[in-house]
Amino acid sequence: MAYIKVEQFEDKITSGLIENYRESISLLGEDPEREGLLKTPERVAKSMQYLTQGYQIDPKAILASAKFHEDVSEMIIVKDIELYSLCEHHMLPFFGKAHVAYIPNGYITGLSKIARVVDTYSRRLQVQERLTTQILNAIKETLDPLGVAVVIEASHLCMMMRGVQKQNSVTTTSAFWGEFERNESRSEFIRLIGSKLH
């Protein structure tokens, strides 16, 4: 039985991107008709649509789709969520981990939904600083919790491959709201995401 790969992309967007990438390859001094590059414009066109699919998804709808009433008010943490995004300045990848916590105020959401929110905002042209606050605000506005905390640690290829070329640098951003603006809750969160409990 033959292998059939099923992909769905908008034809108009794909064809426009293919032409742009074919021209870019030529402008860079390569031959877009060379065997190894013949299908590259199409591959990149589809890849970029996949890597920016977050524009088509509503993160708040993701959280609301699994919003449950629950009388708990203890800290809930989902840590070490892998993320992959594209820097909007150079369109080079940055990647790392997000640590997200919230303190419920009558409602919780499915744990996988937190990771999906991280993915949705990551699959856009981004800066790490905005990504951090977008995740926080989506949880804050959808679940109305007592507090939200987000910390992201990421390596940026725009710093590693070009420019300053610092291969071992890691950028950390954080955003805290509500109860996490208090030192006690914030310190507990920082301690827990740094510990190896598993």
Backbone as a ProteinNet text record, in pm:
[ID]
protein_1_A
[PRIMARY]
MAYIKVEQFEDKITSGLIENYRESISLLGEDPEREGLLKTPERVAKSMQYLTQGYQIDPKAILASAKFHEDVSEMIIVKDIELYSLCEHHMLPFFGKAHVAYIPNGYITGLSKIARVVDTYSRRLQVQERLTTQILNAIKETLDPLGVAVVIEASHLCMMMRGVQKQNSVTTTSAFWGEFERNESRSEFIRLIGSKLH
[TERTIARY]
84.8	0	88.7	58	138.9	118.5	223	215.9	152.9	48.5	-18.9	-11.6	49.9	62.7	-50.9	-129.4	-243.8	-207.3	-210.4	-184.3	-292.1	-327.4	-427.7	-369.5	-358.6	-308.7	-395.7	-407.1	-486	-407.5	-467.1	-397.8	-344.9	-425.5	-385.7	-262.3	-262.2	-147.9	-25	-44.2	67.4	131.6	50.5	106.3	178.6	124.9	191.5	325	328.6	454.3	556.8	510.7	602.3	674.9	600.4	662.5	761.9	725	814.7	942.7	930.4	1049.8	1136.6	1073.5	1150.8	1235.1	1173.7	1246.1	1356.1	1327.3	1427.7	1550	1527.4	1638.6	1723.8	1657.9	1729.7	1808.3	1747	1813.9	1935	1932.1	2045	2159.7	2139.5	2247.7	2240	2129.3	2113.1	2021.6	2019.6	1935.7	1812.9	1694.6	1575.5	1532.3	1592.8	1561.5	1656.2	1754.9	1846.3	1767.7	1806.6	1729.6	1699.4	1799.8	1780.8	1691.5	1670.9	1591	1454.7	1428.1	1304.2	1179.6	1173.8	1054	1070.2	1186.2	1211.1	1111	1078.5	980.5	846.4	800.8	674	686.9	799	819.6	822	894.4	904.3	769.5	696.1	563.1	471.3	473.8	389.9	443.3	574.5	636.5	600.5	608.5	578.2	431.7	344.3	202.6	181.3	251.2	240.6	296.9	412.2	479.2	408	316	241	90.4	53.2	-89	-160.4	-86.1	-147.1	-236.6	-216.4	-302.9	-446.9	-465.1	-598.8	-670.1	-607.3	-662.5	-684.9	-796	-829.5	-789.7	-685	-639.8	-745.6	-825.2	-929.4	-1036.5	-1066.2	-1162.6	-1108.9	-978	-916.1	-939.5	-912	-930.9	-1077.5	-1164.9	-1308.2	-1368.4	-1305.8	-1359.5	-1349.2	-1265.5	-1251.8	-1247.3	-1345.7	-1356.6	-1456	-1409.7	-1492.2	-1500	-1619.9	-1635.9	-1572.1	-1486	-1417.4	-1378.8	-1415.7	-1386.6	-1246.8	-1147.2	-1009	-943.2	-849.8	-779.9	-631.5	-580.6	-437.7	-368.5	-240.3	-163.1	-158.4	-184.1	-173.5	-61.6	36.3	152.5	166.2	184.4	225.7	362.1	465.4	600.4	667.3	777.3	856.7	775.6	691.6	615.2	707.9	739.7	828.6	761.9	840.2	785.2	884.8	830	908.8	838.3	911.8	851.5	948.5	901.4	984.4	996.8	1120.2	1147.9	1095.7	1016.8	957.9	1058.4	1175.6	1274.2	1356.1	1389.3	1471.7	1407	1291	1220.2	1309.2	1389.4	1467.6	1403.9	1420.6	1354.6	1410.9	1323	1366.9	1286.5	1349	1289.1	1329.7	1246.4	1277.4	1160.2	1138.2	1033.1	954.8	824.2	737.3	691.8	682.5	629.4	510.4	393.6	270.6	198.6	151.6	76.2	-43.6	-147.6	-259.6	-321.4	-388.1	-460.3	-608.2	-684	-824.7	-910.1	-1016.4	-1114.5	-1253.5	-1272.3	-1400.1	-1398.2	-1294.9	-1288.5	-1146.8	-1139.9	-1013.1	-1029.3	-918.4	-923.3	-842.1	-863.2	-785.9	-637.2	-553.8	-410.4	-349.7	-397.6	-343.1	-377.1	-483.2	-523.7	-419.6	-353.7	-247.3	-134.9	-95.7	9.3	-35.6	-162.4	-213.4	-212.2	-238.2	-231.7	-88.5	7.7	149.2	180.4	136.1	159.5	95.5	-26.9	-100.3	-29.9	12.3	82.5	224.2	285.2	419.8	419.3	310.8	301.9	259.1	328.5	309.5	446.7	458.9	582	582.2	688.1	682.7	808.1	792.8	904.6	873.2	973.9	952.4	878.1	906.2	841.9	689.3	645.1	501.2	438.3	506.6	457.4	425.2	513.1	494.9	366.6	344.9	226.2	98.2	106.9	-12.3	-66	23.3	-18.3	-85.8	-23.7	-80.6	-219.2	-232.9	-360.4	-472.2	-440.9	-544	-601.7	-514.1	-559.9	-636.3	-582.9	-646.4	-787.3	-802.4	-930.1	-1032.6	-987.7	-1080.5	-1124	-1030.9	-1061.7	-1090.3	-1057.6	-1074.8	-1016.7	-890.4	-830.6	-788.2	-735.4	-682.7	-544.5	-475.7	-342.9	-292.7	-200.2	-137.6	10.6	93.7	238.4	287.9	376.8	436.4	584.9	667.7	811.1	850.4	925.6	974.4	1125.6	1191.3	1336.2	1358.4	1431.3	1445.5	1581.7	1624.4	1744.7	1700.7	1767.4	1728.2	1836.2	1797.6	1895	1938.6	1858.5	1901.5	2021.4	2040.4	2160.1	2271.2	2233.7	2330.2	2395.3	2319.3	2368.3	2419.6	2374.2	2409.2	2437.9	2470.2	2488.2	2595.3	2555.1	2650	2705.2	2634.9	2677.9	2717.3	2626.9	2647	2566	2635	2566.1	2507.9	2557.9	2512.4	2419.2	2375.8	2289.4	2145.8	2080.5	1940.1	1869	1752.7	1673.8	1557.7	1541.3	1432	1339.7	1210.4	1110.6	1006	944.6	842.5	731.2	613.1	498.5	417.1	376.9	302.2	181	71.9	-49.8	-124.2	-195.7	-279.5	-197.6	-234.7	-168.3	-18.2	22.8	165.8	246.6	178.4	250.8	297.5	245.3	291	416.6	514.4	643	628.1	537.7	523.9	481.4	377.2	328.6	429.4	489.1	587.3	707.8	754.7	871.2	840.6	718.4	680.6	679.3	625.2	621.3	762.4	849.9	987.5	1058.8	1035.4	1097.9	1048.2	917.5	860.8	902.8	913.4	953.6	1102.3	1178.3	1320.8	1352.3	1252.2	1276.7	1250.7	1311	1290.4	1204.6	1073.6	981.5	947.1	983.9	948.2	1071.8
-118.7	0	124.2	220.1	341.3	433.8	504.1	604.8	731.4	779	901.7	1000.9	1113.1	1217.8	1317.9	1338.8	1428.8	1561.9	1668.5	1802.3	1895.3	1994.7	2090.7	2231.1	2296	2432.5	2510.7	2641.3	2725.2	2748.6	2710.7	2713.1	2852	2955.5	3090.3	3135.1	3107.8	3145.1	3064.6	2934.3	2847.1	2891.4	2918.1	2955.2	3089.6	3183.9	3312.9	3300	3219.1	3197.8	3124.7	3027.9	2953.9	3049.8	3140.1	3236.7	3326.1	3370.1	3456	3383.1	3258.2	3183.6	3145.3	3118.8	3089.8	3213	3329.9	3452.5	3479.3	3453.4	3473.7	3386.3	3259.5	3168.1	3222.9	3273.1	3329.2	3454	3541.7	3664.7	3635.8	3522.1	3483.6	3423.1	3406.2	3358.1	3210.9	3146.7	3004.9	2986.7	2865.8	2831.7	2755.9	2819	2750.4	2632.3	2617.8	2504.4	2386.9	2406.3	2295.7	2184.3	2059.6	1944	1952.3	1983.1	1985.1	2097.4	2197.8	2314.3	2321.4	2229.6	2236.1	2243.8	2161.6	2157.5	2239.1	2304	2380.9	2494	2574.8	2681.3	2629.8	2516.8	2459.7	2408.1	2341.7	2290.1	2403.4	2511.7	2624.9	2693.9	2706.3	2768.9	2693.7	2562.2	2481.4	2483.1	2479.1	2484.4	2613.2	2725.8	2854.2	2865	2807.2	2806.6	2724.6	2612.9	2530	2604.3	2667.8	2733.8	2859.6	2910.8	3030.3	3002.6	2877.5	2841.8	2898.2	2949.8	3006.5	3125.4	3192.7	3305.4	3261	3133.4	3082.2	3021.8	3024.5	2955.7	3056.1	3042.7	3130.7	3064.1	3112.7	3049.4	3050.9	3155.9	3162.9	3057.1	3028.6	2922.5	2786.3	2768.2	2642.3	2622.4	2725.4	2716.5	2696.4	2769.2	2762.4	2627.4	2557	2428.5	2320.9	2344.2	2247.4	2323	2409.1	2490.5	2424.2	2387.2	2311.9	2384	2381.6	2437.5	2342.1	2394.3	2313.2	2403.3	2361.2	2441.7	2411.1	2447.1	2436	2572	2600.6	2729.6	2712	2593.8	2566.8	2588.8	2618.1	2645.9	2525	2548.1	2444.7	2486.8	2398.1	2430.7	2328	2376.3	2290.6	2343	2264	2313.9	2234.6	2288.7	2225	2199.5	2295.7	2285.7	2328.2	2235.6	2269.2	2372.7	2469.2	2566.2	2592.9	2616	2649	2765	2872	2989.5	3052.3	3157.2	3230.4	3375.4	3421	3560	3648.5	3749.3	3833.8	3929	3944.5	4037.9	3976.5	3847.5	3782.1	3655.1	3619.6	3497.1	3374.1	3375.1	3258	3198.1	3067	3003.2	3046.7	3046.3	3039.8	2928.5	2863.6	2742.4	2728.7	2661.3	2642.9	2582.7	2631.4	2575.7	2687.8	2661.6	2752.7	2683.6	2761.3	2713.6	2803	2741.9	2818.8	2772.2	2869.2	2835.9	2929.5	2878.1	2964.2	2913.8	3002.5	2969.3	2985.9	2874.8	2881.5	2967.3	3017.5	3096.3	3045.7	2912.1	2851.1	2771.1	2794.8	2723.3	2674.4	2554.6	2500.7	2469.6	2438.5	2397	2269	2199.8	2078.4	2110.3	2025.8	2052.8	2065.8	1984.3	1991.8	2124.8	2189.8	2316.9	2426	2418	2515.6	2501.5	2376.9	2352.8	2397.5	2378.4	2420.2	2572.3	2643	2789.2	2834.8	2769.7	2799.6	2776.3	2663.6	2632.7	2735.6	2773.2	2865.3	2999.7	3055.1	3183.1	3167.8	3050.9	3026.9	3015.5	2963.3	2944.3	3073.3	3179.8	3310.8	3376.7	3482.8	3560.5	3631.5	3612.5	3650.7	3720.8	3782.6	3815.5	3746.3	3701.3	3622.8	3702.5	3831.8	3915.6	3918.5	3936.5	3939.6	3803	3699.4	3562.9	3534.8	3577.2	3553.3	3618.3	3743.4	3814.9	3768.6	3726.4	3676	3550.6	3460.3	3337.6	3373.9	3463.3	3506.5	3566.3	3657.3	3726.7	3633.7	3535.2	3440.7	3364	3318.6	3244.8	3337.6	3454	3553.4	3588	3615	3661.5	3549.9	3425.8	3315.3	3247.2	3227.4	3152.9	3242.3	3371	3464.7	3407.8	3364.9	3301.6	3405.7	3355.9	3445.9	3497.3	3422.9	3464.5	3378.7	3435.1	3362.6	3395.6	3295.8	3316.1	3242.8	3308.5	3246.9	3280.7	3177.6	3196.8	3119.3	3185.5	3120.1	3131.4	3018.3	3013.6	2967.1	3045.8	3009.6	3049.3	2973.6	3004.3	3057.1	3163.1	3232.3	3216.3	3155.7	3136.9	3269.6	3374.7	3505	3558.1	3509.3	3544.4	3442.1	3318.7	3210	3193.8	3216.1	3191.4	3316.8	3433.9	3558.2	3663.6	3783.7	3893.9	3863.2	3862.6	3847.9	3704.9	3605.5	3464.7	3410.7	3419.4	3365	3235.9	3122.8	2994.7	2943.8	2991.3	2936.7	3028.9	3136.5	3231.1	3179.1	3205	3169.8	3294.9	3322.3	3438	3391.3	3455	3422.2	3543	3519.1	3624.1	3572.9	3664.5	3625.5	3728.3	3681.7	3769.8	3714.3	3801.3	3760.9	3852.2	3793.4	3871.4	3817	3903.9	3863.5	3811.9	3695.8	3638.2	3619.9	3603.4	3582.7	3712.1	3823.3	3948	3956.1	3866.1	3854.5	3768.7	3809.9	3739.2	3592.7	3561.6	3424.4	3329.6	3365.9	3280.5	3273.7	3388.1	3391	3304.1	3313.1	3233.6	3084.4	3045.8	2904.3	2853.9	2933.4	2896.7	2879.4	2975.8	2969.2	2846.2	2818	2701.1	2571.9	2562	2439.7	2415.7	2519.8	2496.2	2462.7	2495.9	2465.2	2331.2	2267.6	2141.5	2022.6	1910.6	1785.8	1693.5	1703.2	1623.4	1489.4	1472.4	1348.5	1268.1
0	0	0	-85.1	-98	20.9	56.5	164	110.2	176.9	135.6	251.4	224.3	325.7	306.6	411.1	401.9	467.8	387.8	439.1	384.4	463.6	419.2	428.6	315.4	309.5	212.8	235.4	146.6	17.6	-95.4	-224.5	-260.5	-237.7	-276.1	-197.8	-69.2	15	-25.8	-45.2	-81.9	-213.4	-315.9	-446.3	-438.8	-363	-347.5	-278.3	-172	-98.8	-185.2	-263.1	-351.2	-445	-505.8	-596.8	-523.5	-404.6	-326.5	-287.4	-245.4	-204.1	-323.9	-437.5	-559.1	-596.9	-588.7	-620.6	-517.8	-390.4	-285.5	-308.6	-345.4	-373.4	-486.5	-589.4	-703.7	-663.5	-584.1	-540.1	-451.8	-382.4	-296.9	-378	-509.4	-594.1	-627.6	-593.9	-624.1	-744.6	-794.7	-908.5	-857.6	-856.4	-805.7	-892	-1009.9	-1098	-1075.7	-987.4	-955.3	-885.8	-912.6	-864.4	-714.2	-634.7	-489.6	-441	-524.4	-485.1	-554.2	-644.7	-722.8	-634.6	-531.5	-446.2	-317.8	-302.5	-180.2	-159	-261	-237.6	-186	-238.2	-192.4	-48.9	-20.1	115.1	217.5	183.4	276.4	290.7	182.4	187.1	283.1	275.8	364.4	507.2	520.4	653	725.4	655.5	718.4	758.7	679.7	717.9	844.6	853.8	974.6	1096	1077.3	1189.9	1236.2	1154.9	1194.1	1203.4	1223.4	1228	1350.2	1446.3	1565.8	1537.8	1424.9	1389.4	1365	1330.5	1297.6	1418	1535.1	1652.8	1764.7	1836.4	1948.2	2079.7	2146.3	2270.9	2381.6	2386.7	2490.3	2467.6	2340.4	2309.2	2351.2	2340	2384.1	2533.4	2612.8	2758.2	2793.6	2725.8	2756.2	2718.5	2623.8	2578.7	2686	2785.9	2895.7	3028.4	3047.9	3169.8	3263.3	3382.2	3475.6	3610	3668.2	3802.4	3903.7	3987.2	4088.6	4204.6	4324.9	4444.3	4497.8	4421.3	4468.4	4450.4	4539.6	4530.5	4557.4	4521.7	4536.3	4402.1	4408.1	4287.3	4194.7	4067.6	3963.7	3869.6	3851.1	3768.1	3656.5	3534.2	3423	3380.6	3405.2	3377.5	3266.2	3217.6	3112.4	2985	2947.7	2822.8	2708.9	2619.2	2508	2418.4	2373.6	2278.7	2167.1	2049.9	1931	1862	1837.4	1776.9	1678.3	1610.5	1515.6	1562.1	1575.5	1608.5	1496.2	1532.1	1427.8	1363.9	1423.9	1369.1	1255.9	1269.8	1167.4	1112.4	1167.2	1128.4	1143.6	1247.7	1286.6	1412	1433.5	1547	1681.9	1782.2	1920.7	1987.4	2083.5	2140.4	2286.7	2362.4	2503.9	2577.5	2700.3	2784.9	2851.7	2866.9	2941.1	3068.9	3174.2	3302.4	3334.8	3352.5	3369.5	3496.2	3575.1	3696.4	3709	3771.9	3809.5	3938.8	4008	4130.4	4100	4098	4056.4	4149.6	4091.5	4165.9	4127.8	4142.1	4108	3979.4	3894.2	3767.3	3739	3680.3	3631.8	3483.7	3418.2	3278	3261.3	3152.1	3126.6	3117.5	3174.7	3179.2	3040.1	2946.3	2810.3	2743.7	2791	2730.4	2757.3	2872	2903	2799.8	2772.2	2672.4	2533.8	2501.7	2370.6	2356.2	2465.7	2462.1	2434	2498.7	2472.5	2324.8	2270.5	2129.3	2036.8	2067.8	1980.3	1967.8	2080	2074.2	2019	2039.5	1986.9	1835.5	1778.9	1633.6	1564.3	1597.8	1536.1	1528.8	1451.6	1457.1	1591	1669.4	1810.2	1858.6	1975	2062.7	2194.7	2262.4	2384.4	2490.9	2497	2598.3	2579.4	2453.9	2426.2	2448.4	2403.4	2420.1	2566.5	2655.8	2799	2849.6	2814	2863.2	2794.2	2668.1	2599.7	2667.6	2705.2	2774.8	2906.2	2982.4	3109.9	3090.3	2994.9	2976.5	2931.4	2848.2	2803.3	2922	3012.4	3130.9	3224.4	3246.3	3334.1	3286.6	3157.6	3104.8	3086.5	3069.8	3046.4	3175.4	3267.4	3389.6	3509.7	3501.1	3612	3742	3740	3857.6	3960.7	4072.4	4175.2	4137.2	4052.9	4009.8	3895.7	3817.3	3706	3705.4	3673.4	3660.7	3536.6	3462.6	3343.7	3341.7	3324.8	3304.2	3179.9	3090.7	2969.4	2965.3	2936	2914.8	2771.7	2692.1	2550.7	2495.5	2395.8	2318.6	2183	2137	2014.6	1907.4	1795	1688	1625.8	1641.9	1589.6	1667.7	1790.5	1868.7	1851	1816.6	1812	1674.7	1567.6	1431.7	1362.4	1406.7	1339.9	1448.3	1404.1	1498.8	1601.8	1727.9	1838	1850.1	1796.4	1792.2	1929.6	2023	2157.6	2171.1	2150.9	2142.6	2274.7	2386.9	2514.7	2591.1	2528.2	2598.8	2605.6	2717.4	2737.9	2787.9	2730.5	2771.7	2858.5	2973.4	3064.5	3077.3	3057.9	3077.3	3175.4	3247.8	3345.3	3348	3384.1	3403.7	3520.3	3611.7	3730.2	3746.8	3790.2	3813.7	3936	4002.6	4115.4	4231.7	4281.5	4398.8	4377.8	4252.1	4224.6	4231.9	4251	4275.5	4421.5	4502.5	4641.4	4644.7	4722.4	4728.6	4765.9	4857.2	4905.7	4793.5	4718.9	4609.6	4495.8	4463.2	4355.4	4390.6	4513.8	4556.6	4553.5	4592.7	4589.1	4444.8	4354.4	4212.8	4156.8	4182.9	4133.4	4190.5	4318.4	4381.3	4316.4	4290.5	4235	4090.1	4009.7	3870.8	3861.3	3965.4	3965.8	4028.9	4090.8	4161.1	4070.4	4103.2	4029.4	4115.6	4098.3	4179.7	4115.1	3987.8	3917.7	3882.1
[MASK]
++++++++++++++++++++++++++++++++++++++++++++++++++++++++++++++++++++++++++++++++++++++++++++++++++++++++++++++++++++++++++++++++++++++++++++++++++++++++++++++++++++++++++++++++++++++++++++++++++++++

